[in-house]
Amino acid sequence: DLVVADHGWAGRAGQRGLDSVGYADCNDPALFIGEAEGTVQVTVPLDDHVTSPRHYDPMTAYLLDAAGLTPQS
C-alpha cells in the first residue's frame, strides 16, 4: 500500500507503518521530521497560500515525466 496525502494524513499513515508520500506546507515541520525519522518516505514541500495552482505546473510536468506519464505528442 502507498498513501499519497497532505501532511496530516500522510504523517498518520507513516506512524501506522504504511508507506507514505506527503505534501507539506513549508512552515509545517512535522512531516519533514517524519521523513528524517524514516516514518515517511518522501515529503514534498509546497506553499498552501499560492495564489494560483498554475505555479505548480513545472513541478507537475517534472513528476509526470519522471514517472513516465508524459503525454505523447
mmCIF file as gemmi writes it, N, C-alpha and C atoms, coordinates in Angstrom:
data_model
loop_
_atom_site.group_PDB
_atom_site.id
_atom_site.type_symbol
_atom_site.label_atom_id
_atom_site.label_alt_id
_atom_site.label_comp_id
_atom_site.label_asym_id
_atom_site.label_entity_id
_atom_site.label_seq_id
_atom_site.pdbx_PDB_ins_code
_atom_site.Cartn_x
_atom_site.Cartn_y
_atom_site.Cartn_z
_atom_site.occupancy
_atom_site.B_iso_or_equiv
_atom_site.pdbx_formal_charge
_atom_site.auth_seq_id
_atom_site.auth_asym_id
_atom_site.pdbx_PDB_model_num
ATOM 1 N N . ASP Axp A 1 ? 0.836 -1.184 0 1 0 ? 1 A 1
ATOM 2 C CA . ASP Axp A 1 ? 0 0 0 1 0 ? 1 A 1
ATOM 3 C C . ASP Axp A 1 ? 0.879 1.245 0 1 0 ? 1 A 1
ATOM 4 N N . LEU Axp A 2 ? 0.383 2.286 -0.621 1 0 ? 2 A 1
ATOM 5 C CA . LEU Axp A 2 ? 1.07 3.58 -0.64 1 0 ? 2 A 1
ATOM 6 C C . LEU Axp A 2 ? 0.031 4.661 -0.413 1 0 ? 2 A 1
ATOM 7 N N . VAL Axp A 3 ? 0.295 5.517 0.541 1 0 ? 3 A 1
ATOM 8 C CA . VAL Axp A 3 ? -0.576 6.645 0.825 1 0 ? 3 A 1
ATOM 9 C C . VAL Axp A 3 ? 0.078 7.896 0.259 1 0 ? 3 A 1
ATOM 10 N N . VAL Axp A 4 ? -0.658 8.646 -0.541 1 0 ? 4 A 1
ATOM 11 C CA . VAL Axp A 4 ? -0.209 9.951 -1.042 1 0 ? 4 A 1
ATOM 12 C C . VAL Axp A 4 ? -1.244 10.947 -0.549 1 0 ? 4 A 1
ATOM 13 N N . ALA Axp A 5 ? -0.837 11.822 0.367 1 0 ? 5 A 1
ATOM 14 C CA . ALA Axp A 5 ? -1.825 12.672 1.024 1 0 ? 5 A 1
ATOM 15 C C . ALA Axp A 5 ? -1.183 13.943 1.558 1 0 ? 5 A 1
ATOM 16 N N . ASP Axp A 6 ? -2.019 14.801 2.131 1 0 ? 6 A 1
ATOM 17 C CA . ASP Axp A 6 ? -1.478 16.001 2.752 1 0 ? 6 A 1
ATOM 18 C C . ASP Axp A 6 ? -0.807 15.621 4.074 1 0 ? 6 A 1
ATOM 19 N N . HIS Axp A 7 ? -0.236 16.61 4.717 1 0 ? 7 A 1
ATOM 20 C CA . HIS Axp A 7 ? 0.645 16.342 5.856 1 0 ? 7 A 1
ATOM 21 C C . HIS Axp A 7 ? -0.001 15.539 6.987 1 0 ? 7 A 1
ATOM 22 N N . GLY Axp A 8 ? -1.218 15.845 7.358 1 0 ? 8 A 1
ATOM 23 C CA . GLY Axp A 8 ? -1.851 15.123 8.461 1 0 ? 8 A 1
ATOM 24 C C . GLY Axp A 8 ? -2.094 13.66 8.164 1 0 ? 8 A 1
ATOM 25 N N . TRP Axp A 9 ? -2.667 13.388 7.005 1 0 ? 9 A 1
ATOM 26 C CA . TRP Axp A 9 ? -2.983 12.009 6.636 1 0 ? 9 A 1
ATOM 27 C C . TRP Axp A 9 ? -1.72 11.197 6.354 1 0 ? 9 A 1
ATOM 28 N N . ALA Axp A 10 ? -0.775 11.787 5.656 1 0 ? 10 A 1
ATOM 29 C CA . ALA Axp A 10 ? 0.463 11.067 5.338 1 0 ? 10 A 1
ATOM 30 C C . ALA Axp A 10 ? 1.261 10.777 6.602 1 0 ? 10 A 1
ATOM 31 N N . GLY Axp A 11 ? 1.285 11.738 7.512 1 0 ? 11 A 1
ATOM 32 C CA . GLY Axp A 11 ? 2.012 11.53 8.766 1 0 ? 11 A 1
ATOM 33 C C . GLY Axp A 11 ? 1.425 10.396 9.586 1 0 ? 11 A 1
ATOM 34 N N . ARG Axp A 12 ? 0.118 10.357 9.687 1 0 ? 12 A 1
ATOM 35 C CA . ARG Axp A 12 ? -0.54 9.292 10.457 1 0 ? 12 A 1
ATOM 36 C C . ARG Axp A 12 ? -0.348 7.938 9.787 1 0 ? 12 A 1
ATOM 37 N N . ALA Axp A 13 ? -0.438 7.907 8.467 1 0 ? 13 A 1
ATOM 38 C CA . ALA Axp A 13 ? -0.211 6.644 7.758 1 0 ? 13 A 1
ATOM 39 C C . ALA Axp A 13 ? 1.197 6.131 8.023 1 0 ? 13 A 1
ATOM 40 N N . GLY Axp A 14 ? 2.172 7.035 7.988 1 0 ? 14 A 1
ATOM 41 C CA . GLY Axp A 14 ? 3.55 6.646 8.281 1 0 ? 14 A 1
ATOM 42 C C . GLY Axp A 14 ? 3.712 6.113 9.689 1 0 ? 14 A 1
ATOM 43 N N . GLN Axp A 15 ? 3.032 6.741 10.64 1 0 ? 15 A 1
ATOM 44 C CA . GLN Axp A 15 ? 3.086 6.263 12.025 1 0 ? 15 A 1
ATOM 45 C C . GLN Axp A 15 ? 2.473 4.873 12.163 1 0 ? 15 A 1
ATOM 46 N N . ARG Axp A 16 ? 1.52 4.557 11.302 1 0 ? 16 A 1
ATOM 47 C CA . ARG Axp A 16 ? 0.859 3.243 11.335 1 0 ? 16 A 1
ATOM 48 C C . ARG Axp A 16 ? 1.626 2.188 10.527 1 0 ? 16 A 1
ATOM 49 N N . GLY Axp A 17 ? 2.769 2.588 9.951 1 0 ? 17 A 1
ATOM 50 C CA . GLY Axp A 17 ? 3.599 1.636 9.225 1 0 ? 17 A 1
ATOM 51 C C . GLY Axp A 17 ? 3.32 1.53 7.744 1 0 ? 17 A 1
ATOM 52 N N . LEU Axp A 18 ? 2.45 2.397 7.207 1 0 ? 18 A 1
ATOM 53 C CA . LEU Axp A 18 ? 2.174 2.378 5.768 1 0 ? 18 A 1
ATOM 54 C C . LEU Axp A 18 ? 3.177 3.27 5.045 1 0 ? 18 A 1
ATOM 55 N N . ASP Axp A 19 ? 3.626 2.837 3.881 1 0 ? 19 A 1
ATOM 56 C CA . ASP Axp A 19 ? 4.465 3.703 3.061 1 0 ? 19 A 1
ATOM 57 C C . ASP Axp A 19 ? 3.67 4.947 2.707 1 0 ? 19 A 1
ATOM 58 N N . SER Axp A 20 ? 4.281 6.119 2.873 1 0 ? 20 A 1
ATOM 59 C CA . SER Axp A 20 ? 3.529 7.338 2.589 1 0 ? 20 A 1
ATOM 60 C C . SER Axp A 20 ? 4.405 8.415 1.979 1 0 ? 20 A 1
ATOM 61 N N . VAL Axp A 21 ? 3.778 9.183 1.123 1 0 ? 21 A 1
ATOM 62 C CA . VAL Axp A 21 ? 4.351 10.365 0.498 1 0 ? 21 A 1
ATOM 63 C C . VAL Axp A 21 ? 3.41 11.5 0.848 1 0 ? 21 A 1
ATOM 64 N N . GLY Axp A 22 ? 3.96 12.577 1.38 1 0 ? 22 A 1
ATOM 65 C CA . GLY Axp A 22 ? 3.085 13.652 1.82 1 0 ? 22 A 1
ATOM 66 C C . GLY Axp A 22 ? 3.47 15 1.266 1 0 ? 22 A 1
ATOM 67 N N . TYR Axp A 23 ? 2.459 15.816 1.1 1 0 ? 23 A 1
ATOM 68 C CA . TYR Axp A 23 ? 2.641 17.206 0.705 1 0 ? 23 A 1
ATOM 69 C C . TYR Axp A 23 ? 2.508 18.047 1.964 1 0 ? 23 A 1
ATOM 70 N N . ALA Axp A 24 ? 3.513 18.873 2.222 1 0 ? 24 A 1
ATOM 71 C CA . ALA Axp A 24 ? 3.501 19.649 3.459 1 0 ? 24 A 1
ATOM 72 C C . ALA Axp A 24 ? 3.798 21.109 3.173 1 0 ? 24 A 1
ATOM 73 N N . ASP Axp A 25 ? 3.091 21.972 3.866 1 0 ? 25 A 1
ATOM 74 C CA . ASP Axp A 25 ? 3.368 23.39 3.772 1 0 ? 25 A 1
ATOM 75 C C . ASP Axp A 25 ? 4.77 23.63 4.325 1 0 ? 25 A 1
ATOM 76 N N . CYS Axp A 26 ? 5.478 24.528 3.703 1 0 ? 26 A 1
ATOM 77 C CA . CYS Axp A 26 ? 6.882 24.77 4.045 1 0 ? 26 A 1
ATOM 78 C C . CYS Axp A 26 ? 7.088 25.195 5.498 1 0 ? 26 A 1
ATOM 79 N N . ASN Axp A 27 ? 6.07 25.758 6.135 1 0 ? 27 A 1
ATOM 80 C CA . ASN Axp A 27 ? 6.246 26.196 7.514 1 0 ? 27 A 1
ATOM 81 C C . ASN Axp A 27 ? 5.672 25.201 8.525 1 0 ? 27 A 1
ATOM 82 N N . ASP Axp A 28 ? 5.392 23.979 8.1 1 0 ? 28 A 1
ATOM 83 C CA . ASP Axp A 28 ? 4.872 22.944 8.982 1 0 ? 28 A 1
ATOM 84 C C . ASP Axp A 28 ? 5.885 21.808 9.033 1 0 ? 28 A 1
ATOM 85 N N . PRO Axp A 29 ? 6.724 21.762 10.057 1 0 ? 29 A 1
ATOM 86 C CA . PRO Axp A 29 ? 7.866 20.84 10.048 1 0 ? 29 A 1
ATOM 87 C C . PRO Axp A 29 ? 7.55 19.381 10.356 1 0 ? 29 A 1
ATOM 88 N N . ALA Axp A 30 ? 6.356 19.05 10.81 1 0 ? 30 A 1
ATOM 89 C CA . ALA Axp A 30 ? 6.09 17.694 11.289 1 0 ? 30 A 1
ATOM 90 C C . ALA Axp A 30 ? 6.385 16.611 10.253 1 0 ? 30 A 1
ATOM 91 N N . LEU Axp A 31 ? 5.922 16.788 9.037 1 0 ? 31 A 1
ATOM 92 C CA . LEU Axp A 31 ? 6.119 15.747 8.03 1 0 ? 31 A 1
ATOM 93 C C . LEU Axp A 31 ? 7.591 15.649 7.615 1 0 ? 31 A 1
ATOM 94 N N . PHE Axp A 32 ? 8.278 16.761 7.595 1 0 ? 32 A 1
ATOM 95 C CA . PHE Axp A 32 ? 9.711 16.745 7.282 1 0 ? 32 A 1
ATOM 96 C C . PHE Axp A 32 ? 10.477 15.973 8.358 1 0 ? 32 A 1
ATOM 97 N N . ILE Axp A 33 ? 10.058 16.126 9.604 1 0 ? 33 A 1
ATOM 98 C CA . ILE Axp A 33 ? 10.673 15.374 10.7 1 0 ? 33 A 1
ATOM 99 C C . ILE Axp A 33 ? 10.363 13.891 10.542 1 0 ? 33 A 1
ATOM 100 N N . GLY Axp A 34 ? 9.117 13.566 10.166 1 0 ? 34 A 1
ATOM 101 C CA . GLY Axp A 34 ? 8.759 12.178 9.913 1 0 ? 34 A 1
ATOM 102 C C . GLY Axp A 34 ? 9.63 11.553 8.837 1 0 ? 34 A 1
ATOM 103 N N . GLU Axp A 35 ? 9.927 12.323 7.795 1 0 ? 35 A 1
ATOM 104 C CA . GLU Axp A 35 ? 10.818 11.808 6.743 1 0 ? 35 A 1
ATOM 105 C C . GLU Axp A 35 ? 12.217 11.58 7.301 1 0 ? 35 A 1
ATOM 106 N N . ALA Axp A 36 ? 12.721 12.528 8.089 1 0 ? 36 A 1
ATOM 107 C CA . ALA Axp A 36 ? 14.061 12.393 8.673 1 0 ? 36 A 1
ATOM 108 C C . ALA Axp A 36 ? 14.135 11.189 9.615 1 0 ? 36 A 1
ATOM 109 N N . GLU Axp A 37 ? 13.031 10.883 10.302 1 0 ? 37 A 1
ATOM 110 C CA . GLU Axp A 37 ? 12.988 9.743 11.215 1 0 ? 37 A 1
ATOM 111 C C . GLU Axp A 37 ? 12.728 8.419 10.504 1 0 ? 37 A 1
ATOM 112 N N . GLY Axp A 38 ? 12.332 8.493 9.225 1 0 ? 38 A 1
ATOM 113 C CA . GLY Axp A 38 ? 12.107 7.281 8.447 1 0 ? 38 A 1
ATOM 114 C C . GLY Axp A 38 ? 10.682 6.753 8.461 1 0 ? 38 A 1
ATOM 115 N N . THR Axp A 39 ? 9.732 7.507 9.027 1 0 ? 39 A 1
ATOM 116 C CA . THR Axp A 39 ? 8.346 7.033 9.014 1 0 ? 39 A 1
ATOM 117 C C . THR Axp A 39 ? 7.587 7.474 7.77 1 0 ? 39 A 1
ATOM 118 N N . VAL Axp A 40 ? 8.098 8.473 7.075 1 0 ? 40 A 1
ATOM 119 C CA . VAL Axp A 40 ? 7.513 8.968 5.819 1 0 ? 40 A 1
ATOM 120 C C . VAL Axp A 40 ? 8.59 8.83 4.75 1 0 ? 40 A 1
ATOM 121 N N . GLN Axp A 41 ? 8.229 8.272 3.596 1 0 ? 41 A 1
ATOM 122 C CA . GLN Axp A 41 ? 9.226 8.051 2.547 1 0 ? 41 A 1
ATOM 123 C C . GLN Axp A 41 ? 9.668 9.356 1.889 1 0 ? 41 A 1
ATOM 124 N N . VAL Axp A 42 ? 8.722 10.189 1.531 1 0 ? 42 A 1
ATOM 125 C CA . VAL Axp A 42 ? 9.035 11.431 0.817 1 0 ? 42 A 1
ATOM 126 C C . VAL Axp A 42 ? 8.091 12.526 1.28 1 0 ? 42 A 1
ATOM 127 N N . THR Axp A 43 ? 8.647 13.708 1.506 1 0 ? 43 A 1
ATOM 128 C CA . THR Axp A 43 ? 7.841 14.89 1.802 1 0 ? 43 A 1
ATOM 129 C C . THR Axp A 43 ? 8.083 15.909 0.7 1 0 ? 43 A 1
ATOM 130 N N . VAL Axp A 44 ? 7.016 16.344 0.079 1 0 ? 44 A 1
ATOM 131 C CA . VAL Axp A 44 ? 7.095 17.339 -0.991 1 0 ? 44 A 1
ATOM 132 C C . VAL Axp A 44 ? 6.708 18.692 -0.397 1 0 ? 44 A 1
ATOM 133 N N . PRO Axp A 45 ? 7.657 19.646 -0.37 1 0 ? 45 A 1
ATOM 134 C CA . PRO Axp A 45 ? 7.329 20.952 0.193 1 0 ? 45 A 1
ATOM 135 C C . PRO Axp A 45 ? 6.483 21.78 -0.775 1 0 ? 45 A 1
ATOM 136 N N . LEU Axp A 46 ? 5.399 22.311 -0.259 1 0 ? 46 A 1
ATOM 137 C CA . LEU Axp A 46 ? 4.515 23.174 -1.031 1 0 ? 46 A 1
ATOM 138 C C . LEU Axp A 46 ? 4.109 24.37 -0.168 1 0 ? 46 A 1
ATOM 139 N N . ASP Axp A 47 ? 3.56 25.358 -0.786 1 0 ? 47 A 1
ATOM 140 C CA . ASP Axp A 47 ? 3.049 26.523 -0.067 1 0 ? 47 A 1
ATOM 141 C C . ASP Axp A 47 ? 1.542 26.557 -0.243 1 0 ? 47 A 1
ATOM 142 N N . ASP Axp A 48 ? 0.808 26.414 0.858 1 0 ? 48 A 1
ATOM 143 C CA . ASP Axp A 48 ? -0.649 26.372 0.733 1 0 ? 48 A 1
ATOM 144 C C . ASP Axp A 48 ? -1.296 27.74 0.562 1 0 ? 48 A 1
ATOM 145 N N . HIS Axp A 49 ? -0.481 28.77 0.436 1 0 ? 49 A 1
ATOM 146 C CA . HIS Axp A 49 ? -1.025 30.11 0.188 1 0 ? 49 A 1
ATOM 147 C C . HIS Axp A 49 ? -0.722 30.595 -1.233 1 0 ? 49 A 1
ATOM 148 N N . VAL Axp A 50 ? -0.427 29.666 -2.129 1 0 ? 50 A 1
ATOM 149 C CA . VAL Axp A 50 ? -0.157 30.012 -3.517 1 0 ? 50 A 1
ATOM 150 C C . VAL Axp A 50 ? -1.439 30.572 -4.13 1 0 ? 50 A 1
ATOM 151 N N . THR Axp A 51 ? -1.297 31.663 -4.849 1 0 ? 51 A 1
ATOM 152 C CA . THR Axp A 51 ? -2.479 32.328 -5.404 1 0 ? 51 A 1
ATOM 153 C C . THR Axp A 51 ? -3.074 31.589 -6.596 1 0 ? 51 A 1
ATOM 154 N N . SER Axp A 52 ? -2.267 30.802 -7.309 1 0 ? 52 A 1
ATOM 155 C CA . SER Axp A 52 ? -2.776 30.052 -8.449 1 0 ? 52 A 1
ATOM 156 C C . SER Axp A 52 ? -2.085 28.693 -8.516 1 0 ? 52 A 1
ATOM 157 N N . PRO Axp A 53 ? -2.848 27.621 -8.644 1 0 ? 53 A 1
ATOM 158 C CA . PRO Axp A 53 ? -2.235 26.301 -8.761 1 0 ? 53 A 1
ATOM 159 C C . PRO Axp A 53 ? -1.329 26.182 -9.983 1 0 ? 53 A 1
ATOM 160 N N . ARG Axp A 54 ? -1.476 27.064 -10.936 1 0 ? 54 A 1
ATOM 161 C CA . ARG Axp A 54 ? -0.625 27.037 -12.14 1 0 ? 54 A 1
ATOM 162 C C . ARG Axp A 54 ? 0.849 27.239 -11.806 1 0 ? 54 A 1
ATOM 163 N N . HIS Axp A 55 ? 1.131 27.809 -10.618 1 0 ? 55 A 1
ATOM 164 C CA . HIS Axp A 55 ? 2.532 27.973 -10.208 1 0 ? 55 A 1
ATOM 165 C C . HIS Axp A 55 ? 3.214 26.617 -10.028 1 0 ? 55 A 1
ATOM 166 N N . TYR Axp A 56 ? 2.429 25.556 -9.864 1 0 ? 56 A 1
ATOM 167 C CA . TYR Axp A 56 ? 2.989 24.219 -9.701 1 0 ? 56 A 1
ATOM 168 C C . TYR Axp A 56 ? 3.055 23.429 -11.009 1 0 ? 56 A 1
ATOM 169 N N . ASP Axp A 57 ? 2.735 24.057 -12.124 1 0 ? 57 A 1
ATOM 170 C CA . ASP Axp A 57 ? 2.811 23.362 -13.416 1 0 ? 57 A 1
ATOM 171 C C . ASP Axp A 57 ? 4.202 22.791 -13.705 1 0 ? 57 A 1
ATOM 172 N N . PRO Axp A 58 ? 5.297 23.537 -13.466 1 0 ? 58 A 1
ATOM 173 C CA . PRO Axp A 58 ? 6.617 22.954 -13.737 1 0 ? 58 A 1
ATOM 174 C C . PRO Axp A 58 ? 6.903 21.713 -12.885 1 0 ? 58 A 1
ATOM 175 N N . MET Axp A 59 ? 6.501 21.725 -11.627 1 0 ? 59 A 1
ATOM 176 C CA . MET Axp A 59 ? 6.722 20.571 -10.777 1 0 ? 59 A 1
ATOM 177 C C . MET Axp A 59 ? 5.873 19.39 -11.25 1 0 ? 59 A 1
ATOM 178 N N . THR Axp A 60 ? 4.619 19.656 -11.609 1 0 ? 60 A 1
ATOM 179 C CA . THR Axp A 60 ? 3.74 18.6 -12.097 1 0 ? 60 A 1
ATOM 180 C C . THR Axp A 60 ? 4.308 17.973 -13.366 1 0 ? 60 A 1
ATOM 181 N N . ALA Axp A 61 ? 4.784 18.797 -14.277 1 0 ? 61 A 1
ATOM 182 C CA . ALA Axp A 61 ? 5.375 18.284 -15.52 1 0 ? 61 A 1
ATOM 183 C C . ALA Axp A 61 ? 6.597 17.426 -15.228 1 0 ? 61 A 1
ATOM 184 N N . TYR Axp A 62 ? 7.423 17.873 -14.301 1 0 ? 62 A 1
ATOM 185 C CA . TYR Axp A 62 ? 8.621 17.103 -13.937 1 0 ? 62 A 1
ATOM 186 C C . TYR Axp A 62 ? 8.231 15.743 -13.357 1 0 ? 62 A 1
ATOM 187 N N . LEU Axp A 63 ? 7.289 15.734 -12.43 1 0 ? 63 A 1
ATOM 188 C CA . LEU Axp A 63 ? 6.883 14.485 -11.793 1 0 ? 63 A 1
ATOM 189 C C . LEU Axp A 63 ? 6.258 13.513 -12.791 1 0 ? 63 A 1
ATOM 190 N N . LEU Axp A 64 ? 5.419 14.024 -13.686 1 0 ? 64 A 1
ATOM 191 C CA . LEU Axp A 64 ? 4.817 13.164 -14.701 1 0 ? 64 A 1
ATOM 192 C C . LEU Axp A 64 ? 5.873 12.588 -15.636 1 0 ? 64 A 1
ATOM 193 N N . ASP Axp A 65 ? 6.836 13.413 -16.016 1 0 ? 65 A 1
ATOM 194 C CA . ASP Axp A 65 ? 7.91 12.945 -16.882 1 0 ? 65 A 1
ATOM 195 C C . ASP Axp A 65 ? 8.772 11.888 -16.178 1 0 ? 65 A 1
ATOM 196 N N . ALA Axp A 66 ? 9.112 12.148 -14.919 1 0 ? 66 A 1
ATOM 197 C CA . ALA Axp A 66 ? 9.946 11.2 -14.164 1 0 ? 66 A 1
ATOM 198 C C . ALA Axp A 66 ? 9.24 9.863 -13.967 1 0 ? 66 A 1
ATOM 199 N N . ALA Axp A 67 ? 7.913 9.901 -13.884 1 0 ? 67 A 1
ATOM 200 C CA . ALA Axp A 67 ? 7.136 8.669 -13.718 1 0 ? 67 A 1
ATOM 201 C C . ALA Axp A 67 ? 6.804 8.004 -15.046 1 0 ? 67 A 1
ATOM 202 N N . GLY Axp A 68 ? 7.262 8.596 -16.149 1 0 ? 68 A 1
ATOM 203 C CA . GLY Axp A 68 ? 6.958 8.027 -17.465 1 0 ? 68 A 1
ATOM 204 C C . GLY Axp A 68 ? 5.522 8.232 -17.887 1 0 ? 68 A 1
ATOM 205 N N . LEU Axp A 69 ? 4.891 9.275 -17.362 1 0 ? 69 A 1
ATOM 206 C CA . LEU Axp A 69 ? 3.486 9.521 -17.658 1 0 ? 69 A 1
ATOM 207 C C . LEU Axp A 69 ? 3.278 10.749 -18.526 1 0 ? 69 A 1
ATOM 208 N N . THR Axp A 70 ? 4.333 11.217 -19.164 1 0 ? 70 A 1
ATOM 209 C CA . THR Axp A 70 ? 4.213 12.383 -20.029 1 0 ? 70 A 1
ATOM 210 C C . THR Axp A 70 ? 3.356 12.04 -21.237 1 0 ? 70 A 1
ATOM 211 N N . PRO Axp A 71 ? 2.352 12.85 -21.533 1 0 ? 71 A 1
ATOM 212 C CA . PRO Axp A 71 ? 1.501 12.588 -22.718 1 0 ? 71 A 1
ATOM 213 C C . PRO Axp A 71 ? 2.338 12.544 -23.99 1 0 ? 71 A 1
ATOM 214 N N . GLN Axp A 72 ? 2.003 11.624 -24.856 1 0 ? 72 A 1
ATOM 215 C CA . GLN Axp A 72 ? 2.701 11.501 -26.138 1 0 ? 72 A 1
ATOM 216 C C . GLN Axp A 72 ? 2.198 12.551 -27.111 1 0 ? 72 A 1
ATOM 217 N N . SER Axp A 73 ? 3.117 13.126 -27.893 1 0 ? 73 A 1
ATOM 218 C CA . SER Axp A 73 ? 2.739 14.139 -28.893 1 0 ? 73 A 1
ATOM 219 C C . SER Axp A 73 ? 2.219 13.493 -30.142 1 0 ? 73 A 1
